[in-house]
Every structure is written in C-alpha cells, then in structure tokens.
C-alpha cells in the first residue's frame, strides 16, 4: 500500500511539473518577432512606440489583464483587418507566445 502511494505521489509530481513547462521557446520567439512582427509592432522590452501606431507593442499585450497563452493563441489565429496575412506554424506560434509572455516579467 505504501509503495502504491509513493508511486502515485511521484506520478502526480511528474504531471504537475510537465504542465508547468513553457509553451514554446521564448528566444526563438524573440528572433521571429524581430524579423517578422517588428515591421508593425514594437517587440523589444521597453519599446513603447510601434512603427504602426495602430499596432500594440508586445509589452502592452503581455501585461494586458487576463492575458494567457490561450488568449494569445486565439489572438494570433484571429484575423486583424490591418495585419498582414502571415501564417505562423504551430511551433512559431508557441515560440512567439512564449516570448510575449516572457515580457510580463520585464516590467
């Protein structure tokens, strides 16, 4: 019985640590953001003014109340009238999301 409880505790610990892993690679997301997204958005930490005044800066997006990886995923998959038709692969989306979420701690 004791061994079963220990095994169950280990299994739960492994699952909770795997769920806490990041969505993607923030460094790769930063590279993609500076090469693709920076045409319209201010993407670097501390940059407040986007090249396109209608495009929010990534720091503002990151610190928007309720912003989560799920909210960002929906936002990236939604069409925006002024946004270029750039389709991100699932890995690219994960990386950009990880990068944007990393900007929460930059403030």
C-alpha positions as CSV (number, residue, x, y, z in Angstrom):
1,X,0.0,0.0,0.0
2,X,2.8,2.4,0.9
3,X,4.6,1.7,-2.4
4,X,1.4,2.4,-4.3
5,X,1.0,5.8,-2.5
6,X,4.6,6.7,-3.2
7,X,4.2,5.8,-6.9
8,X,1.0,7.8,-7.1
9,X,2.7,10.8,-5.5
10,X,5.6,10.6,-7.9
11,X,3.2,10.3,-10.9
12,X,1.3,13.4,-9.8
13,X,4.6,15.3,-9.2
14,X,5.7,14.5,-12.7
15,X,2.4,15.5,-14.3
16,X,2.3,18.9,-12.4
17,X,5.9,19.7,-13.4
18,X,5.2,18.9,-17.1
19,X,2.1,21.1,-17.1
20,X,4.2,24.0,-15.7
21,X,6.6,23.8,-18.7
22,X,6.6,26.8,-21.0
23,X,4.6,26.9,-24.2
24,X,7.5,27.4,-26.6
25,X,11.0,28.8,-26.9
26,X,11.0,32.5,-26.0
27,X,14.4,33.1,-27.6
28,X,13.2,31.8,-30.9
29,X,10.0,33.8,-30.5
30,X,12.1,36.9,-29.9
31,X,14.0,36.2,-33.1
32,X,10.8,35.7,-35.1
33,X,9.2,38.8,-33.6
34,X,12.2,41.0,-34.5
35,X,12.3,39.7,-38.1
36,X,8.5,39.5,-38.8
37,X,6.4,41.2,-36.2
38,X,8.6,44.3,-35.8
39,X,7.5,45.6,-39.1
40,X,4.4,46.8,-37.3
41,X,4.8,46.2,-33.6
42,X,7.3,47.3,-31.0
43,X,8.6,43.9,-29.9
44,X,11.6,44.5,-27.7
45,X,11.3,45.1,-23.9
46,X,10.9,48.7,-23.2
47,X,9.9,49.7,-26.7
48,X,6.7,51.6,-26.4
49,X,6.0,53.0,-29.8
50,X,5.2,50.6,-32.6
51,X,6.1,51.5,-36.2
52,X,2.4,51.3,-36.9
53,X,0.5,53.4,-34.4
54,X,-2.5,51.0,-34.7
55,X,-0.4,48.0,-33.7
56,X,0.0,47.5,-29.9
57,X,3.5,47.0,-28.5
58,X,4.3,43.5,-27.3
59,X,4.9,44.7,-23.7
60,X,1.4,46.1,-23.5
61,X,0.0,42.9,-25.0
62,X,1.9,40.8,-22.4
63,X,0.7,42.9,-19.5
64,X,-3.0,43.1,-20.5
65,X,-5.2,41.9,-17.7
66,X,-6.1,38.2,-18.3
67,X,-3.5,37.7,-21.0
68,X,-2.7,34.0,-21.1
69,X,-1.2,31.6,-23.6
70,X,-4.7,30.6,-24.6
71,X,-5.8,34.2,-25.1
72,X,-2.6,34.9,-27.2
73,X,-3.3,31.8,-29.3
74,X,-6.8,33.0,-30.1
75,X,-5.5,36.5,-30.8
76,X,-2.8,35.1,-33.2
77,X,-5.3,32.9,-35.0
78,X,-7.9,35.7,-35.4
79,X,-7.8,37.9,-38.5
80,X,-7.0,41.5,-38.0
81,X,-8.0,44.0,-40.7
82,X,-4.7,45.8,-40.7
83,X,-2.5,42.8,-40.1
84,X,-0.6,41.2,-43.0
85,X,-1.6,37.7,-43.9
86,X,1.3,36.0,-42.3
87,X,0.5,32.4,-41.2
88,X,2.6,31.1,-38.3
89,X,3.3,27.4,-37.9
90,X,2.3,25.8,-34.6
91,X,5.9,25.9,-33.4
92,X,6.3,29.6,-34.4
93,X,3.1,30.4,-32.6
94,X,4.3,28.7,-29.5
95,X,7.6,30.5,-29.6
96,X,6.0,33.9,-30.2
97,X,3.5,33.3,-27.3
98,X,6.4,32.2,-25.0
99,X,8.3,35.4,-26.0
100,X,5.3,37.7,-25.4
101,X,4.5,36.1,-22.0
102,X,8.2,36.5,-21.1
103,X,7.7,40.2,-21.4
104,X,5.4,40.2,-18.4
105,X,8.4,39.8,-16.1
106,X,10.3,42.6,-17.9
107,X,8.2,45.3,-16.4
